[in-house]
């Protein structure tokens, strides 16, 4: 039985072409690719790559300046933070949340829009495996080229489950019977129609947005669309700790807000979303929201709000 794509590059002695992460005595990282005959240079001296080729992970090498460096293969979180970028990457803390909360499983059929530098694509490909499918869509060709290089560098070549398309998701999506749709873009609400058509009943949509206004608009669009369950939204923050003898305390710096994640499930065709019983706070929907109609469905409420907005705009024009 053959190993999954890229697995052989994650274990065993160092080989030519492997990514190596060096850690100096101050905890700083340096990442490079092993090449026979090359040398690694720092202001603390140099050492030949050949000294690592064939050596096990966890080896300590010393430069000509007698400075020790610990050599390990970079973990995927290390790799995505050090790889070349065209666009900002999704941080490991958010990628981990997407894999877990969007329930990305081996063999899943996933559509991703907004590839950026390929960080999330790499995580998704490891999760779906060779038997799954990841169809990625990126509007900018230069970003797509960078993403392709980063993904192939990590796996050691093209991944059999990956298809990368340059273009808008709305105009180019051809995949059907999709299990998951991941949207990392400025206006994910513009893609809800095609995402809904592609998803299987019970499938999941996950949106990554940066601001509260984007989050609010995406949530309302999901509610008004009528084919999704009530969306859930959250963010994650990571705080590391200082560990030195009895001096155990939180670090002064942390990875705070990077983005919001929203998820919703695809309803079966023809099924109306269950009525939300939670009464919203007064003024949550502005002056045009009618809280006196608690038994209206989400679609009916959306129609009422739309009619009220149009009436208010008409009155304003008449008065003007």
C-alpha positions in Angstrom: 0.0 0.0 0.0 1.5 3.3 -1.1 1.9 6.2 1.4 -0.3 9.3 1.2 1.2 12.1 -0.8 3.9 13.9 1.1 4.0 11.4 4.0 7.5 10.1 3.1 8.8 13.7 3.4 7.6 13.9 7.0 9.7 11.1 8.6 13.0 9.4 8.5 16.6 10.8 7.9 16.9 14.1 6.2 17.1 13.9 2.4 18.0 16.2 -0.4 15.0 18.5 -1.1 13.7 18.3 2.4 12.7 21.5 4.3 14.8 22.0 7.4 14.0 24.3 10.3 17.0 25.3 12.4 16.5 26.7 15.9 19.3 28.8 17.5 20.0 29.2 21.2 17.7 32.2 21.4 14.8 30.2 19.9 14.9 31.9 16.5 14.0 29.8 13.5 15.7 29.6 10.1 14.1 27.5 7.3 15.8 26.3 4.1 15.8 23.4 1.6 18.6 20.8 1.8 20.8 20.7 -1.3 23.9 18.6 -1.8 27.1 20.8 -1.8 25.3 23.9 -0.5 26.1 25.8 2.8 24.0 27.5 5.4 25.3 30.9 6.3 24.5 33.2 9.3 26.4 35.9 11.0 27.4 33.2 13.5 29.2 31.1 10.9 28.3 28.4 8.4 28.0 24.7 8.0 27.6 22.4 4.9 24.2 20.9 4.0 25.9 17.6 3.6 26.3 17.4 7.3 22.6 17.0 7.7 21.8 14.8 4.6 21.3 11.3 6.0 21.2 12.5 9.6 18.1 11.9 11.8 15.7 14.7 12.9 16.7 16.2 16.2 20.3 16.5 15.2 22.4 19.4 16.5 24.9 21.0 14.1 27.5 23.6 14.9 28.6 26.4 12.7 32.2 27.5 12.1 31.6 29.9 14.9 30.8 27.0 17.3 27.1 28.0 17.6 24.7 25.0 18.0 21.5 24.8 15.9 18.8 22.2 16.4 17.6 20.7 13.1 14.1 19.5 12.6 11.6 19.4 9.8 9.2 22.3 10.1 5.7 21.5 11.3 2.9 22.7 9.0 2.2 25.7 11.2 5.9 26.6 10.9 5.9 26.1 7.2 2.9 28.3 6.4 4.2 31.2 8.5 7.6 31.1 6.8 6.6 30.4 3.1 6.6 33.0 0.4 3.4 35.2 0.4 1.3 37.0 -2.1 -1.7 37.5 0.1 -1.9 37.2 3.9 -2.2 33.6 5.1 -4.9 32.1 7.4 -3.1 31.7 10.7 -2.7 28.2 12.1 -5.1 28.9 14.9 -7.9 29.7 12.4 -6.9 26.8 10.0 -7.2 24.4 13.0 -10.6 25.7 13.8 -11.7 25.3 10.2 -10.5 21.7 10.0 -12.3 20.9 13.3 -15.4 23.0 13.3 -16.1 22.5 9.5 -15.5 18.8 10.0 -13.1 18.3 7.2 -12.8 14.5 6.9 -10.7 12.1 4.8 -12.2 11.7 1.4 -14.3 14.9 1.7 -15.2 16.9 -1.4 -14.3 20.5 -0.6 -14.6 23.8 -2.5 -12.3 26.7 -1.4 -12.6 30.2 -2.7 -9.9 32.8 -2.0 -6.7 30.7 -2.1 -4.3 33.6 -1.2 -0.8 32.0 -0.6 -2.0 28.5 -0.3 -1.8 28.0 3.5 -5.3 26.8 4.1 -5.1 24.7 0.8 -2.2 22.8 2.3 -4.1 22.1 5.5 -7.2 21.0 3.6 -5.3 18.7 1.3 -3.7 16.9 4.2 -7.1 16.5 5.8 -9.0 15.2 2.7 -6.2 13.0 1.6 -5.5 11.5 -1.8 -9.0 10.0 -2.0 -10.7 13.4 -1.4 -11.1 16.5 -3.6 -10.2 20.1 -3.1 -11.3 22.5 -5.8 -9.7 25.9 -5.1 -10.7 29.1 -6.9 -8.5 32.3 -6.9 -9.3 35.5 -8.8 -5.6 36.6 -9.1 -3.3 34.6 -11.2 -0.2 35.9 -9.4 -1.6 34.7 -6.1 -2.5 31.3 -7.7 1.1 30.9 -8.9 2.5 31.6 -5.4 -0.1 29.2 -3.8 0.7 26.4 -6.3 4.4 26.8 -5.6 3.9 26.7 -1.8 1.6 23.6 -1.9 3.8 21.7 -4.3 6.9 22.5 -2.3 5.3 21.2 0.9 4.1 17.9 -0.7 7.1 17.4 -3.0 5.0 17.8 -6.2 1.4 18.1 -7.4 -1.2 16.7 -5.1 -3.6 14.3 -6.8 -6.7 15.7 -5.0 -6.1 19.3 -5.9 -7.5 21.4 -8.7 -6.7 25.1 -8.8 -8.8 27.4 -11.0 -8.0 31.1 -11.7 -11.3 33.0 -11.8 -14.4 34.0 -9.8 -16.2 31.2 -7.9 -19.6 32.6 -9.1 -18.6 32.3 -12.8 -16.5 29.1 -12.8 -17.8 26.7 -10.2 -18.6 23.3 -11.8 -18.3 20.9 -8.9 -21.5 19.3 -7.6 -22.3 17.1 -4.6 -19.8 19.0 -2.5 -19.5 18.3 1.3 -17.9 21.6 2.3 -17.5 25.1 1.0 -14.9 27.4 2.5 -15.0 31.1 1.6 -12.1 33.4 2.4 -13.0 36.6 0.6 -14.2 40.2 1.1 -17.9 39.5 0.1 -18.8 35.9 0.8 -22.5 36.8 0.6 -22.1 37.1 -3.1 -21.3 33.4 -3.4 -24.2 31.9 -1.4 -26.3 31.0 -4.5 -23.5 28.9 -6.1 -22.4 27.5 -2.8 -26.0 26.4 -2.0 -26.4 24.7 -5.4 -23.1 22.8 -5.0 -23.6 21.6 -1.4 -25.2 18.3 -0.6 -28.0 18.3 2.0 -26.3 18.5 5.4 -23.2 20.0 3.8 -21.5 22.9 5.5 -20.4 26.4 4.5 -17.6 28.1 6.4 -16.8 31.8 5.9 -13.7 33.6 7.1 -14.1 37.4 7.4 -12.0 40.1 9.0 -14.5 42.7 10.3 -17.7 42.9 12.2 -19.5 44.5 9.4 -18.6 41.7 7.0 -19.7 39.2 9.7 -23.0 40.9 10.2 -23.8 41.1 6.5 -22.8 37.5 5.9 -25.0 36.3 8.8 -28.0 38.2 7.5 -27.4 36.9 4.0 -27.3 33.3 5.2 -30.5 33.8 7.2 -32.3 35.4 4.3 -31.1 32.9 1.7 -33.5 30.3 3.0 -31.4 27.2 2.3 -29.1 27.2 5.4 -29.5 26.6 9.1 -29.0 29.4 11.6 -25.3 30.5 11.3 -22.8 30.3 14.1 -20.0 32.8 14.5 -16.9 33.0 16.7 -13.2 34.0 16.9 -10.2 32.4 18.6 -7.3 34.0 20.4 -4.1 32.2 21.5 -2.0 33.2 24.5 1.3 31.5 25.2 2.9 31.2 28.6 6.4 32.0 29.9 7.9 28.9 31.7 11.0 29.4 33.7 11.3 27.5 37.0 8.7 29.0 39.3 8.2 32.0 37.1 5.1 30.6 35.3 3.0 33.4 33.8 1.2 34.4 30.6 3.3 36.0 28.0 2.9 39.7 27.5 2.0 39.3 23.8 -0.7 37.0 22.3 -2.2 36.2 18.9 -5.4 38.1 19.2 -8.0 38.9 16.5 -7.2 37.7 13.0 -10.7 37.0 11.7 -14.2 35.7 12.4 -15.4 32.2 11.4 -19.0 31.5 10.5 -20.6 28.2 9.7 -24.0 27.0 8.6 -25.5 23.7 7.3 -27.3 23.2 4.0 -30.9 22.3 4.4 -32.6 19.7 2.2 -34.3 21.1 -0.9 -37.7 22.6 -0.2 -37.3 22.6 3.5 -38.0 25.9 5.3 -35.5 27.0 8.0 -36.9 26.4 11.6 -38.4 29.5 13.2 -35.9 31.3 15.4 -37.5 31.6 18.9 -34.9 33.9 20.3 -36.4 37.5 20.4 -33.7 39.9 19.3 -32.7 42.9 21.4 -34.6 46.1 20.8 -33.2 48.0 17.9 -31.0 45.1 16.7 -32.4 45.4 13.2 -32.8 49.1 13.0 -36.0 51.2 12.8 -37.4 49.1 9.9 -37.5 45.9 12.0 -41.0 44.9 13.2 -40.6 42.9 16.5 -44.4 42.6 16.7 -44.3 39.7 14.2 -42.5 37.0 16.2 -44.2 34.1 14.3 -43.1 35.1 10.8 -40.6 32.8 9.2 -37.1 34.1 8.4 -38.0 34.5 4.7 -41.2 36.4 5.6 -39.3 38.7 8.0 -36.8 39.4 5.3 -39.5 40.3 2.8 -41.2 42.6 5.4 -37.9 44.4 6.1 -37.2 44.8 2.4 -40.7 46.3 1.8 -40.2 48.6 4.8 -36.9 49.8 3.5 -38.3 50.4 0.0 -41.3 52.3 1.5 -39.0 54.5 3.6 -36.8 55.3 0.6 -39.9 56.1 -1.4 -41.1 58.5 1.3 -37.7 60.2 1.5 -37.7 60.8 -2.2 -41.3 62.2 -2.1 -40.4 64.5 0.8 -37.1 65.6 -0.9 
